[in-house]
């Protein structure tokens, strides 16, 4: 029986992950997940492809009190209550406009200093998932990660490399692919799985240091070059059709049999 093995959220896109024991899923996924995101001076999205070291910054975020704390590798800590600029504007993430506001406070300066270049910290009004409403949740199985580790010649790979909302176990390697196009119950929530997650160079980075350590893309290309939706796939993405709570240890139950599984 498949179960949730780990939950990972990123209050600030590109910074370190947070691992709560439970989350509540709404129409936009987990409230507070990717609540903040960063732009470079030229307006480009800040990602770990260019700023892997940002993974070393550990965020703490309270969606209700709006308290944000960032802990840097040297132990320094920047905390406070988030205040926002008055103007709501749209900035693009992967060619999608995201309604955002400027964040007022000490965090932007601290992150810019750490990155060694000016960065802009933004508040995403409805969160900033990569695939908008189609991809507010993501799932990867530990069995799929273990298969990739084998192909890469590694004893194991830390699932945090893949920055997925839910890591699950108790399935066959890549069995989650068979759920694309169907609904899956996770805890008391129900998800519609819409596609596979194509991988990029971020997965080559050690999740603690942000330094490239394993050529995951070469390994994926050797046995999973093409996916159903995206190339070099590992894991799946979906939307929330029935809101609910998900806890570590909850059952993951496909509610339908996909055409892929029976073809």
C-alpha positions as CSV (number, residue, x, y, z in Angstrom):
1,X,0.0,0.0,0.0
2,X,1.4,3.4,-1.0
3,X,1.9,6.0,1.7
4,X,3.2,9.5,2.0
5,X,6.9,9.3,3.2
6,X,7.8,13.0,3.2
7,X,6.2,16.4,2.6
8,X,8.4,19.2,1.2
9,X,7.4,22.8,0.7
10,X,9.4,25.9,-0.4
11,X,8.0,29.1,1.2
12,X,10.6,31.0,-0.9
13,X,11.2,29.5,-4.3
14,X,14.8,28.5,-4.8
15,X,15.7,28.5,-1.0
16,X,15.9,25.5,1.2
17,X,12.9,23.2,1.7
18,X,10.7,22.8,4.8
19,X,9.3,19.4,5.9
20,X,6.0,19.7,7.8
21,X,4.3,16.6,9.2
22,X,1.0,17.7,7.7
23,X,-0.4,20.2,5.2
24,X,-3.8,21.3,4.0
25,X,-4.4,21.2,0.3
26,X,-6.7,23.8,-1.2
27,X,-7.4,24.8,-4.8
28,X,-4.0,26.4,-5.1
29,X,-2.2,23.6,-3.3
30,X,-0.6,24.3,0.1
31,X,-1.1,27.8,1.3
32,X,2.3,29.4,1.7
33,X,4.1,27.1,-0.6
34,X,6.1,29.3,-2.9
35,X,4.5,32.3,-1.4
36,X,7.7,34.2,-2.2
37,X,9.9,34.2,-5.3
38,X,12.9,36.1,-6.5
39,X,13.9,38.1,-9.6
40,X,17.4,39.1,-10.8
41,X,18.1,42.7,-11.7
42,X,17.2,42.1,-15.3
43,X,13.8,40.6,-14.4
44,X,14.8,37.0,-14.9
45,X,13.5,34.4,-12.5
46,X,16.0,33.4,-9.8
47,X,16.4,29.6,-9.9
48,X,18.9,27.2,-8.5
49,X,20.4,26.6,-12.0
50,X,22.3,29.9,-11.5
51,X,22.0,30.3,-7.8
52,X,22.5,26.8,-6.3
53,X,23.9,28.3,-3.1
54,X,20.5,29.7,-2.2
55,X,19.5,26.2,-1.2
56,X,21.6,26.7,1.9
57,X,19.3,29.4,3.2
58,X,16.6,27.9,5.5
59,X,13.3,29.7,5.5
60,X,10.6,29.6,8.2
61,X,7.2,31.0,7.3
62,X,3.9,31.4,9.2
63,X,1.1,32.0,6.7
64,X,-1.2,33.3,9.5
65,X,1.1,35.7,11.4
66,X,3.2,36.5,8.3
67,X,6.4,36.0,10.2
68,X,9.3,35.2,7.9
69,X,12.7,34.1,9.1
70,X,15.7,33.2,7.0
71,X,18.7,31.4,8.5
72,X,22.0,31.7,6.5
73,X,24.9,29.1,6.5
74,X,27.0,31.3,8.8
75,X,24.2,31.1,11.4
76,X,23.0,34.7,10.9
77,X,19.3,35.1,10.9
78,X,16.9,37.7,9.5
79,X,13.4,37.8,10.9
80,X,10.3,40.0,11.0
81,X,6.7,40.5,10.0
82,X,6.2,40.8,6.3
83,X,4.8,44.0,4.9
84,X,3.9,44.5,1.3
85,X,4.0,47.3,-1.3
86,X,0.6,48.7,-2.3
87,X,1.0,47.9,-6.0
88,X,-0.1,44.6,-7.4
89,X,1.7,43.9,-10.7
90,X,2.4,40.9,-13.0
91,X,5.9,39.5,-13.4
92,X,6.6,36.4,-15.6
93,X,7.6,33.0,-14.3
94,X,8.2,30.5,-17.2
95,X,6.2,32.7,-19.5
96,X,3.3,32.8,-17.1
97,X,2.3,36.1,-15.4
98,X,2.2,35.9,-11.7
99,X,0.3,38.6,-9.7
100,X,2.9,39.8,-7.2
101,X,3.8,42.6,-4.8
102,X,7.1,43.9,-3.5
103,X,8.1,42.6,0.0
104,X,9.1,45.4,2.5
105,X,11.7,44.4,5.0
106,X,15.3,43.2,5.6
107,X,15.1,39.9,3.7
108,X,15.8,41.2,0.2
109,X,19.0,42.9,1.2
110,X,20.2,39.9,3.1
111,X,19.5,37.6,0.1
112,X,21.2,40.0,-2.3
113,X,24.3,40.2,-0.1
114,X,24.4,36.4,0.1
115,X,23.9,35.9,-3.7
116,X,26.5,38.6,-4.5
117,X,24.1,40.5,-6.7
118,X,20.9,42.5,-6.3
119,X,17.8,40.4,-6.1
120,X,14.1,41.4,-5.8
121,X,11.9,39.5,-3.3
122,X,8.3,39.2,-4.4
123,X,5.1,38.1,-2.7
124,X,3.0,35.9,-5.0
125,X,-0.7,36.7,-4.4
126,X,-1.8,33.1,-5.1
127,X,1.5,31.3,-4.8
128,X,3.8,30.5,-7.6
129,X,3.7,26.9,-8.8
130,X,5.6,26.2,-12.0
131,X,2.5,25.0,-13.9
132,X,-0.1,27.2,-12.3
133,X,-3.4,25.5,-11.6
134,X,-2.4,22.4,-13.5
135,X,0.5,21.7,-11.2
136,X,-0.2,22.9,-7.6
137,X,0.8,19.4,-6.3
138,X,3.6,17.0,-7.2
139,X,4.4,13.4,-6.4
140,X,7.4,11.2,-6.8
141,X,7.9,7.7,-5.4
142,X,11.1,6.7,-3.6
143,X,11.1,3.6,-5.7
144,X,11.4,5.8,-8.8
145,X,14.3,7.7,-7.2
146,X,16.0,4.4,-6.3
147,X,15.7,3.3,-9.9
148,X,17.4,6.6,-11.0
149,X,20.1,6.2,-8.4
150,X,20.8,2.7,-9.8
151,X,21.0,4.1,-13.4
152,X,23.4,6.8,-12.2
153,X,25.7,4.4,-10.4
154,X,24.8,5.8,-6.9
155,X,23.9,3.8,-3.8
156,X,21.0,6.3,-3.2
157,X,19.7,9.7,-4.0
158,X,18.2,12.2,-1.6
159,X,14.6,12.9,-2.7
160,X,15.0,16.5,-1.8
161,X,16.9,16.9,-5.1
162,X,13.6,16.8,-6.9
163,X,11.8,19.4,-4.7
164,X,8.4,17.6,-4.9
165,X,5.5,18.2,-2.6
166,X,5.0,14.5,-1.8
167,X,7.5,11.7,-1.7
168,X,5.6,8.4,-1.5
169,X,6.7,4.8,-1.1
170,X,5.1,1.4,-1.5
171,X,4.8,1.3,-5.3
172,X,6.7,0.0,-8.3
173,X,9.4,2.2,-9.8
174,X,7.6,4.9,-11.9
175,X,4.2,3.5,-11.1
176,X,3.0,7.1,-10.5
177,X,3.3,7.6,-14.3
178,X,0.4,5.2,-14.7
179,X,-1.8,7.6,-12.7
180,X,-1.6,10.5,-15.1
181,X,-5.0,11.4,-16.4
182,X,-6.7,9.9,-13.3
183,X,-7.6,10.9,-9.8
184,X,-5.7,9.9,-6.7
185,X,-6.7,10.2,-3.1
186,X,-3.9,11.4,-0.8
187,X,-5.0,11.7,2.8
188,X,-8.4,13.3,2.7
189,X,-7.6,15.2,-0.5
190,X,-8.2,14.1,-4.0
191,X,-5.8,15.1,-6.8
192,X,-6.2,15.1,-10.6
193,X,-2.8,14.1,-12.1
194,X,-2.2,16.0,-15.3
195,X,1.3,15.2,-16.5
196,X,4.9,14.1,-15.7
197,X,7.6,16.4,-14.4
198,X,10.5,16.9,-16.9
199,X,13.8,17.4,-15.1
200,X,16.4,20.0,-15.4
201,X,19.9,20.7,-14.1
202,X,18.6,21.5,-10.6
203,X,18.3,17.8,-9.9
204,X,22.1,17.4,-10.3
205,X,22.7,19.6,-7.2
206,X,23.2,18.4,-3.7
207,X,20.2,19.7,-1.8
208,X,22.3,20.9,1.2
209,X,25.1,22.7,-0.7
210,X,23.6,23.5,-4.1
211,X,26.8,22.0,-5.7
212,X,26.5,19.6,-8.7
213,X,27.3,16.1,-7.6
214,X,25.3,13.6,-9.7
215,X,24.5,13.7,-13.4
216,X,20.9,12.8,-13.0
217,X,20.0,14.1,-16.5
218,X,22.5,11.8,-18.2
219,X,21.1,8.9,-16.2
220,X,17.5,9.8,-17.1
221,X,18.3,10.2,-20.8
222,X,19.6,6.6,-20.8
223,X,16.2,5.1,-19.9
224,X,13.6,7.8,-19.7
225,X,14.3,10.3,-22.5
226,X,10.7,11.0,-23.4
227,X,7.7,11.3,-21.1
228,X,4.0,11.7,-21.8
229,X,4.1,15.5,-21.4
230,X,7.7,16.5,-20.8
231,X,11.2,15.0,-21.6
232,X,13.4,13.4,-18.9
233,X,10.5,12.8,-16.6
234,X,10.6,11.8,-12.9
235,X,7.4,12.1,-10.9
236,X,4.1,13.7,-11.7
237,X,2.1,16.9,-11.2
238,X,-1.5,17.6,-10.7
239,X,-4.3,19.8,-9.4
240,X,-6.5,19.6,-6.3
241,X,-10.1,18.6,-7.0
242,X,-11.1,17.8,-3.4
243,X,-9.4,19.9,-0.7
244,X,-8.2,18.1,2.4
245,X,-5.4,17.3,4.8
246,X,-2.4,15.2,4.1
247,X,-0.1,13.8,6.8
248,X,3.1,11.8,6.6
249,X,2.1,8.2,6.7
250,X,-1.3,8.7,4.9
251,X,-2.4,6.3,2.3
252,X,-2.1,7.2,-1.4
253,X,-4.9,5.5,-3.3
254,X,-5.5,5.7,-7.1
255,X,-9.3,6.0,-7.7
256,X,-9.3,5.0,-11.3
257,X,-7.3,2.7,-13.7
258,X,-5.5,4.8,-16.3
259,X,-5.4,3.9,-20.0
260,X,-1.6,3.8,-19.7
261,X,-1.8,1.1,-17.1
262,X,-4.0,-1.2,-19.2
263,X,-2.5,-0.5,-22.6
